[in-house]
Amino acid sequence: MKKRFILLCLMTLPLMMAAAQDQIVPITSFENGEDWQWTGGNVQFTLVEEMPAGIQPIDGDWAMTVNYDNLGGTWKYSSMTFPTGSVDLTGMREIHVWVYFSEECEGDLSMRLDLADGNILGMAYASAKGEWQELVFPIDRKLANSEFIKTVGWVGGFICPETGTNHGEVYVDNIYAVRPADTVEVEEKLVYGFNEADPDTGFPVGWQTNEGQIAELGLGETTPKEGSNYMVFAANSSYAWNVQTSDAINAFDRWAEVQEILFDVFIPEAMSDGWIQSRIAVQSGITDNTDSEVWTETKELGYSGATSDWRELLFSFDITPHQANLMDPAGWIAVHISTNNGANDGGKFVFVDNFRVAVPVVSDVSNWSIF
């Protein structure tokens, strides 16, 4: 009987998995008659109107029309406040936005979407003009389950921000959030606590400078997030890769499974220009084979408000491009941390602590019976 029950469970499992569905929270399809507006930055005017002849909305009869022109500049911030009030996006892992860049658009076809308080969702790119395309903006695991995400009433960001000559008209429709059915449960593993200095280099164990000037242990300026100390490095006066790991392949044995890298940041002095952001890069290769090297980068995350307490940064990324290097006996991997801030804030310190990775939860099968 027990054998038959286990066999029945194994036969039923694929059906249960097939039945799993995405969870969706609608935000807007512009059908409710509210005065939706996307304003500021490079946006010249906004309105909601019926689509031009020959262009059908993705959902319903209406869409938002946004005219944009960078006028020779770049990275001009714009935003959209929800006239319907806030939306609870608890548990959602992506925001989807349907866009239609008109044939008259010039330059890159892109959008960056932000939520408030430095929660940058990142860039997404349309591949063609003259057709509807779905842009996807990931929401990280911690943000998806935070108090903040319960009351989202605003999105900001940039429309085609990277080139000064970018201009055109984009139609926007059917904005919604989703939790994909295949979302994987993960657990966090501490890799670096920044509690000891390497006696040979003076750097925190496992780390070294890159384009930055210093990488050292703290002097008790604040309470560590984990353990007895933390790492200190200085922001540059422009974008730079400040620090990197020195021997990550031997610090953790499951890099091939890593889905997220997390660490906490603290800035003891406020940024004069009002902003600071960081991203990570993952680099891998095979010793004595420079052709094998792979470099991938994440989006940037902002933390200018981390002056009174530690702030956790979570970087989701795809380890797939590095798999071949990680499987090779001579393979290696390195993690780099950057800073991006105003020129007036070059030299100001950034503290980092509690460096972790997230890997899929492994079920304990030690007590399973085999028949």
N, C-alpha and C positions, 0 to 999 in steps of 0.2 A: 504494500500500500504506500509506504514512504517513497519508494522508488518511483511509483506512478505519479505521486503528488509532485515530486521534483521535476519529472519529465513534463507534466502539465504546466508547471510554472515557467519552465524554459520555453515551451511552445507558446505560452501566452505573452511572454515578455515582449517579443517583437510587435505584437498587436497593440500592447499598451504604449510602446514607444511610438508606433505609427499614429496612434490616436492623439498624442501630445500636440498641442497647438500653441501658436504665438499668442501672448496676451497683448492687447492693444488698448491704448487710451487715446481717443481722438482729441486734438487740440482745436483745429478749425479747418473747414473747407470753404469759409467765407460765404456761407449760405444763410446766415442768421440775421442779415441786415445791419449788423453792428459796424461801426466806423473804424475798421482796421486800417492802420497806417504804419508804414515803415519809413522812418524819418532820420535826418541827420547825416553827417559824414558826406559821402559822395552822392547821396540820393537827392535829386533835384526836386521831385515831387512824387507823391504816392496817391493812389486811389484804388478803390475796388470798383470794378466795372464788368460788364459782360464781355466775353472774349471776342476778338475780331473774327470776322467771317473766315471760315476755313480752319480755325483752331478750336478744338473742343476741350473744355476743362477735363481734368482727370476725374473730378468728382462733382456732380451737380452742375449748375449753370453759371457759376461765378468764380472768379479768381482775382488775386491781387496783381495789379500792374505796378512795376517799380522801374522808373527811369533812373539811370546812374551815369555819372561822368566823373572820372578822377581829376580832370582838368590839370593834368601834369603832375599831380601829387600821388601819394600812395598811402595805404593803411588809414583810411578815413572812416571813423566808427559811426555805425548807424544802429538803430534799435526798433523793436516793435513791442509795444505794451498791449496786453490782452484786454480789450474792452469788455470782455465777458467775465473778467475776474480770474483768479488763480486756478490752476489745475493741479491735482495731486498725481505726481508721477512716481510714487513709491514703487520700487522694484523694477521700473523700466530701465532698459539698458541701451536704448537707441532712440534718437529723434530722427524721423524721416521727413524730408521736405521735397515735394515735387516741383521742379523748375522747368521752364521753357524759355531758353535764350533765343530771341528773335534773330532772323537772318541778318539784320543790320548790325548786330553786336560786333565790336572790334576788340580783339585781345583775348586774354584768358577768360575762361568760363568757370568761375569758382565762387565759393561762399565759405566764410568761417562763421561758425555759430558759437555764441557764448551764453552761459547763464550768469547770473549775478555773482559777486564776491570772488572774482577770479577763476570761476569754473569754466575754463575754455574747453569746448567740445572738439575743436580742431577744424581743419580744412577739408572740403570735399570738392571734387571737380566733375563738371559735366564734360562729356567727350564729344559733343556735337551741338550745333545750332539747329533750330528749326524742328525740334522734337522734344517731347516730354521726357525728362530723365529724373530718376529718384536719387537724391543725395541722402547719405546716411551719416549721422553724427553719433559716435559712441558715448554712452554715459558710463562712467566707471562704477565698479561694484560698490564702493563705499558711498559715493554720492547717491547712488540709486536707493540706498537704504538710510539716508540721512534725514534729519528733521527739515533741512533746507528744501529737499525735493518735494515735500508735501504741499508747498504753496508756490508753484512756479507761475508767475504772472507777467513774465517779460523775457524776451530773448534779444540778444545783441550780437554784434559781430561786424563783418565786412563783406561787401559784395565786390568781387573781382578786384581785390586790393593791391595786387603785387606789382602792377605796371601803371605808370602815370597816364598812358594813352588809352587805357581801358574805358569803354563807354558803350551804352546800349540800353536795351529794354528787356526785362526779364519778367515773365509771368510766374506767379507762385500759387500753388494750390495744395490742398490736402496735407496739412501738417499734423503728424501724429507721433506718439511714442509707442514703443514696442519692447516687450521682453521675449526674445526668441525662445522657442521651445527647446532648443538644444543648448541652452545656457548651462555651463559646467560649474559644479560646486568645487571651490578651491579652498586650500588651507595655506596659512602663511608660515614661512620658515625664516628665522633670523640667520643672516649670513655675516653681517658686520655690526659690531656694537661700538666700535671706535673707543675702546677702553684702554688700549695699550699702544705704545710707540714701537716701531721697528728699531732695534738697537743699531742696525747698520745704516739706516737712512734718516731716522728721526721722524718719518711720516707715520701716520696711523697705520697699524698693521693691515696689509693688503691693499694699500692705496699709494698714489704718487701724484705729483703735479703733471699737468699737460700744458695748456697755454697759460695757466695761472702762475702766480708767483709763490704761493704758499699752500701747504696742506699740513696741518699740525693739529695736535690735541688742544682742547679748550683749557682755559686757565680759571675755571670756576665762575665764569661770567653769568651762568644761568644753571638751573637744575637739569641734568641730562634727562632725556626722554627714556633712555634705557641704560642700565649699568652705571658706571662711575664717570664716564666722560663722553665727549662728542668730537667730531671733526670740525675744524675751522678752515675756510678758504676765503679769498677776497674776490668780489665781483670785479670784472674789468670795466673799462670805460665804454666798451661796446660789446657786441656778441662775442663770446669766447667759450671754448671747451676748457674748463678750469682744472678738473681733476679726473683721474681714472683709476680703475683697479689695476693691481700689479700681477696678480696670480689667481684670477677668479675660478679657473678650471679646477683648482685644488681646494678652493674654499667651500664648494658646494657640489654635490655629485648628481644633481637632477636638472642641470641646465636645459637639457633637451625637452623638459616638460614645462618650463617656466612660462606663465601667461601674463604675469604682472611683476613689476618691480616697484617697491614702496620704500619711502624713507620720510623722516620728519625734518622740517626746516624751521629755523628761527633766525630772525634778523634783529640784532640788538639796537640798530639805529634806523630810524625811518628813512625811506627813500625820498630824496629831495624832489625828484621828478615824478614821484608818485607811483612807480611801477617797477616790478622785477619779475622775471619769468625764467623758468628752467625747463630743459628737456633732457632726455637721456639718449645716448646712442649705444647700440650693441654692436660690437666688432668681433669677428671671429676669423680664424684661419688655421692653416696647418704649418707647423714649424718647417722652415727652409723651403716653403712653397708660396711665394708672394702672390701668385695667380689665384690662390684659393681664398684670398681675403674677401670678407663680406662686411658691409657697413649698413646698418639700418637705424633710422631715427624715429622718435615718437613726436607727438605734438608737444607744445609748450604748456606749462601750467603756471599760473600767477600766484604770488603769495606776499604781496606788499603789506598785507595786514598782519603778518606773523611777527609783530613786534612785542607783543605781550605774552604770547604763549606759542608753543610748538604747533606747526601745521603739517598735517600729513599730506604728502603728494603720492598719488597712485598713477603709475604709467602702464597702461595696457600695451602689449606689443605682440607681434607674430614672430615666434622663434623659428618658424619653418625654414627661412632662407639660410639659417646657420646649422641645420641638422647634419649635413654631410661633414662639416668640419668637426662638430661635436662627437660624431661617431668614429672619427679617425683617431688612432692611438697617439698621434702627434698633434692633435687638435688643441686649440686654445680659444679663450673667449675673454673679452674685456668690456667693462661698462664705463661709459664716460658721462660726466655731468656738466652741463653748460649753464651759463647765466646770460641773460639778455636784459639790459636796463639802460636808463638814460646816462649820458656822458657825465653828468654831475655826480653820479653815485659810484663812479669807479673807485675801487679801493675799500669800499664798505664791506664788512664781514658778513658771511653767511655761515651759519652753523648747521651741520647735518648729523643726524643720529638715527639709530634703529633701522638699519638697512635690511630689508626683507625681500623675499620673493614669494609669489603665490603659485602653487602647483596643484593639479587635480587631487582631490581627496581619494586616497587608496582604501578601498574596503578591506576590512580584516576578514580573510577567508580561512583563517587557521583552524576554525572549528567546523568547517563544512565537511560533510561526509561524502565520499566518492563511491559510486556503485558501478 
